[in-house]
């Protein structure tokens, strides 16, 4: 059983071999998968969700650039854009963290264990 601290800054697991999934539980806590099969249905689904999140972030960035280049956006539009950019950044950082945790450990000279 995994227990979570009440303080979100304490929500990190110290267990190894777990994959951080690209979604949270209903309370906003991170979800992890324990699997010895990188090609399991849930691992493949997580890969698909990560790819979708990265694609949506790229599209949002293009939209943001266009909106800002026009210099016609009002405060409400900029606030909405800022909220969506924050969501996209959160998703991309979670993908980066998940993928970074799954990289093989390396020795000081940079070679894998």
Buried (B, 14 or more C-beta within 10 A) or exposed (E): EEEBEEEEEEEEEEEEEBBBBBEEEEEEEBEBBEBEEEEEEEBEBBEEBBEEBBEBBEEBBEEBEEBEEEEEBEEEEEEEBEEBBEBBEEBBEBBEEBEEBEEEEEEEEEEEE
